[in-house]
Amino acid sequence: MMLEDLVRLRRARDAMDRDYASPLDVTALAGIALMSPGHFSRSFRTAFGETPYSYLMTRRVERAKALLRRGDLSVTEVCFEVGCTSLGSFSSRFTELVGESPSAYRARSHEAGAALPACVSKILTRPVRNPRPGGPAAAGPDFAP
């Protein structure tokens, strides 16, 4: 993969980090990276070890965890706040990444994490996708040209 492609892919990934609550699809992200949708999806997976959709949903779940810890919004409100349009899909992905439902996560006490600095708490509470053994995420990204 060429360095120019990595720069463009990083631009699209930065857009997902910044605009996670916006309705982003592969076509829009490919436009940011100046690539066709198919080439963008394949290149993104090669570079970052997961699909653009998986990356975006991880960012959304990460933000949802922070909103649920606050406790002032319902699970449905959090779902829409982070840019998801389906409560069922949001709950399924949240449960897959976090290991418990959004409702259970919201109901659990999170006071122990309040004593940690925000930068440490963010690392410890970041949702992590379980890579399949031998899959691209397990092997790591391949940046060889």
Secondary structure, 3 states (H helix, E strand, C coil): CCHHHHHHHHHHHHHHHHCCCCCCCHHHHHHHHCCCHHHHHHHHHHHHCCCHHHHHHHHHHHHHHHHHHHCCCCHHHHHHHCCCCCHHHHHHHHHHHHCCCHHHHHHCCCHHHHHCCHHHHHHHHCCCCCCCCCCHHHHCCCCCC
